Amino acid sequence: MAPESSYRLRLLRNAVILLAGLTLASGCRKEQITVYRVPKENPTAFSPAPRAETAHSEEGTRSLPRLRWTLPAGWEEQAPSGMSVAGFLVRWADGKRAEVSVLPFPGEGASDLRLMVNIVREKAGLQPISSDELSKAVEPVAIGDVSAKLVDLTGATAAASESSQSRIVLAVLPKDGITWFFKLAGDGAVVSSQKSAFVNFLKTVTFEPGPGVAPNAGQVAEANAPASETTERPARPSWEVPAGWQEVPGSKELLAKFAVSDSEGKAEVTVSSFGGKAGGLAANVNRWRGQLGLSPLSPADAEKEASSLDVLGGKAMLVDMTGEKGGQTTRLTAVIVPREGQTWFYKLIGHASVAEREKAAFIKFVQSVRYPNA
């Protein structure tokens, strides 16, 4: 086969893999019960997929580097599939979702976006796109400390009359003989809402010398745990536990967990702490709304969901919402306490009547917390 034909064939194959999410994401709207892994309190992880330890090409076999990253709030780690070495899922209201995948392709020529896009457009019976037209859809983005390209592939490859409900945003980085693609794909509204988090995620990615891909550092933790910015686990504070609360074993990522129940139902209280701003107020409000089957809010409206709460040593933010979880009306009351470079999360969630009854005791519990070295 001629070198040019072989090159185009490889680009076409890569393009098909990268664009597959448009049909997959729009067709998988039905929610399924899934067992998944989410990052532990330090969600900085190595890319999984031992099977992807090397990239094979005509130029030879090349070891993949180790990748580290920090996950945004609400992203669930998934087992990699196909060509990907890592994957993440973002669940939204009404069964809507988006997926993030990391895909390495051999050779830096795979970053020729215009040729790859035009090959797909040609197959779809569309006119080729010019360099100027493509440049308008491309914006600079940082992947770690390296400059890369970000492009909305949906607009670049779809006919002007198409009103697709799906969307793909793609970041492309040629590096050390490998082209890295970071793809955000899925329901258009979800992708739009997650683009900022996706860009921030890219900034945290670092490449470290291999050989190979290290094992995943994640452990089973609370679903949709907030993002962390530090690996240090804080010391446990002291507090006054309300009557009727029973401390129970939790995951390694929780500093404490308490169970509350009566004849009507059950609720639980959890305490956790994460480095930095842990995603910020709006991201966490929408994360919790997603857990209760509520639609996401704009950042401005999400900020309005919080009220101020006095705690020892300062102010905290109180969020209270009710929705559906597991076919049951569920109440969630959470308090966010920023303190000395850490963000503390106190959450009461469970049967609506039980959570309502325990709300006053929960707030009193949070206000009783005394931190080490205070």
N, C-alpha and C positions, 0 to 999 in steps of 0.2 A: 504494500500500500504506500502511496506517495506520502512524504512527510507532511505536506499541507493538509491532505485529506485525513491523515491520522490525527493531526492536531485539531482539526475541526470536529472530528468524531469525539475526541476526548472532551472538548469544550461543550459539545451538545450533551454528552452523557452527564457532565457536571451540572449543566443548566437544568436538565430534567430532574436531577436529584434535588437541586436547590428550589425548584419551583413546584415540586410535588406537594408541598404543604398547602398550596392554594386549594386543591381539591380535597385533600385529607382533612384539613381543618374545618372546611365548610360542611363536610359530610358527617362529622362526628359530633353531633350536638347532644346526643343522649347521654345523660350522666350515668356513670357506672361506679359501683363500689370497688375501690382500688386500694391495694396495700402498697404504700410507697415510702420511700426514704426521704427525709428532709434533713437539712444540715443541723448539726448540733450547735450549741451556743456559740461556737466559733464556726460560722458557715464558710470560712475560707477552706476550699477543698481542692484536692488534686483531681485532675480529670480522670474519670474511671475508664474502663474499657481496655483490659489487658490485651484483647485481640487486636487493638489498634496500635501496638507498640512500634510498628514500623510503617512507613509509607513506601509503596512499591511503584516504580516508574521505569521508563526506558533508561533513565539515567542511573538506575541502581536502587538499592534499598537504603532508606534514610531513617534514622531513629527519630521519633517524635520527642520533643522536649516535655518537661513537666509543666503543667499549667496550674496556676492558683487564681482564685477569684473570691469576691465577697458577694453573696446573693442578696438581691433586694427583698424587702418584705413581701411575703405572699407567694414567692416562687417555690415550687415543690421540685425536688430533685427526682429525675426519672432515670431508668436504665437506658443507656445509649442504644440506638438501633441503626441499622443500615450503615452508612458511612460515618455517622457521628461518633465522637468520642465523649460527648456529654450532652445531656438533655434536661430541660426544665419545663414544668407545666405551670400555667397561670389560669386558675379557675375564676369565673366571673358569674354574675347572676344569670338566671334562666338557662343554665347549662352552657353558656358561651365560654370559650377558652382560647388560649393562644399557647404556642410552644416556642421554646428557645432551644436551638441546637448549635453545637460547635462541630464544624466539619473541616478536616485538613485534606487538601488535594495536592498530589505531587507536582512540583514545578511551579515557578512563580508566574508562568505565562497564563495560568488559570485565572489571574486577576484581570485579564483583558475583558472588562465588562461589556464594552460596546459590541465586540465580536460575539460574545456569548449571548447577549440579549438579542442581537440581530439574527443569530441562527434560530433562536426560538421564534422570533417574529416571522421569519421566513417560513417556518413550518406551520405557523398559524395563518399564513396568507396575508400578513401585514407588511407594510413598507418598512424598509430599514430606517433606523433612527440615526441621525447624524451625531457627530461628536459634540457639536454645540447643544443639540437637544438633550443629549445624555448629561452633559455637564450641568445643565439647569436642574437635573434631578439628583445630582450627586452633591453631597456636603461633606466637609472634613469632620473626622471624629478621632478621638484618641483611644487607642487600645493599649492600656498601660501608659507608657511614656513614648509610644510610637504613633506617628500620624497615619491614619488609614482613611478609607472612603466609606461613606454610608449612602445607600441608594434605596429608594422605594421601588422595588422590582414590579409591583403590581401595576403602577401607572406606566412603567416603561415597556411592559409586555402586553398590556391589554388594549383592545380596540377602544376608541374614544367613546363609543356608544355603550360600552359595557358598564353595568352597575353592580359589580361583584361585591358580595358581602365579606369577602376575604381580602387579606392584605399581607404582603411580605416586605419587611424592612431588613436589609442585608448590609453587614459591615464586612469589608474585604481587606485583608492584610497579607501581602507577599512578604515572607520572612524566611531567610536561610534555606532557600530551595523548596519551600512549601507555601502554598496559598491557603490561608486560614479564612473560613467563612463563619461568621456568627450570624445566625438567622433567627429573626423574630417573625413568626407566621401564625395566622389564625383569623378569628373573627375581626372584622375591620375596627369595630369600636374598642375591642380589647387591646388590639395592637396599638391603636392611637393613644389609649390611656397609659400603655406601658412603654411607649417610646422613650420617655425621659428616664425611666428606671433602667431600660435597656442600655441607653448611652452611659448612665452612671456605672452600670455593671461592667461595661467595656473598659472604663477607666481603671477598674480594680484588677484587670487581668494582667498577670505577669508570666513570663516564659522563663523557665529555669532549665539549666542543662540536664539532659536525661542521664543514663539511657532509659528509654522506655517510658511508660506511663505508670505513675505510682498508684497504689491502691487508694480507693476513696476514703477520705477522712471523716465522712459523715456518719452519724449515728441516728437511731430512731429518736425523734424528739416531737415536741408539740407541733401539730399541723400548722403550716403557715407561720412559722416562727419569724420574728423580725430579724432584719439584717444586723450583723455585728461588725464592729470595727476593731476588735481586740481579741487576743487569745487568753487573756488573764481572767480567771474566775474570781469574782469578788467574795469577800468574807460574808458570812450570813449575819444579818442584823438581828437585833433582839426586838420582840414585840409581845403584845398581850393577845393571846388567842381567846376568842369569844367562846362562851359556853356552848356546848353542842357540836363544836367543830372537832373533827377527828383527823389528826395528821396521818397521812398514808404515804406509801412509797411512790415516788414519781420518777421521771426519767432523770438521767444524770445532768440534764440541762436545766432542770428546775431546782431552785434553791429550797423550795418547800411546796407541798401540796396538801390541801385539806378537803375532806369530804363532808358534805352536809346533806341530810336526807330526812324525810318524814313520810307519812302515808300517801302524800300527793305525788312525790317525786324526789329527784336528786339534783344536787348542784355541787360544784367544786370551786375551790379557790386555789389559784396558782401564783407563785412568786418567781420572777426571773429577772435577770439583769443582763444588759448588752452594752458594748462599748459605743461611744459616740452618741449620735442622735438616733441610731437604730431605725433609719428610714424616714423619720419625721412623723409629725402628727397625722397629716392627711393620708399617708401611705398606710399607717396602722389602722386608722378609722375605716378605710376602705377594705383592708384585710379582714377586719372583724365583721364588716357588713357582708362580705363575701361568705364568711362562715355561717351567717344567718340567712343566706339566700336573698339579701337585699342588694339593690342595684348600687353601683359605685356613685360617688359624688364628685363634683369638681373640687379641686384643692380648696377653693374659697369656701364652698359649702361644707366641706369636711371639717375645716377649721371651726365653723360655727357650731359643730356638734359637741364641742368640748366646752366645759365650764371650769372656772378656777376653783381649786380646793386648797385650803390651808393645811399644811403638814408641818411637822417639826423641822425647823430650819429653813422654811421657805414655802414656795407655792408648787402645786401639782395641777394636772389636767384630768378632769373627770369626764368620762364618756359613758353614756347609758343608751342602750338600744334593745329592741325586741324584734325577733323574726322567727323563722322556721328552721329547725335543724333535726334531721332524722324523723320528720313527720310530726314533730312536737313544737309547740310554741315555746320559744327559748328566750330568756332574758340574759343580756350580757352587760355587766358594769365593769369598767376598767379604769384604773388610775395610772397615769404616767408621771413618774417623778424623775426629772433630770437632776443629776447630782454628781459633781466632781468628775466630769468626763464619762459618766455612766448614765444609762437610761434604765430605770427600774419599772417593771410592769407588774401590776397587781390586778388580777382578773377574777371576777365572780361570774360564772356561767352555769346555766342549768334550767330546770323546769321553771317556767315564768313565776308561778306563785311562790316557790321556794326561794328563788333569787330575789323576789320583791321583799319577802319577809326578812331576808338576811342582809339587805342592802345597808341598813343603818349600822349593823354590827360590822359589816365589811369596811365601811368608811371609817368607823372608829378604830378598827384593826390597823388600817393603813396609817391613820394619824398617830398611832401608838409606836410606830416603827422608829427605832433608834439605830443609826448606822455606826459601824465601827469608826473609831477615831473622830467621832462627832464632837 
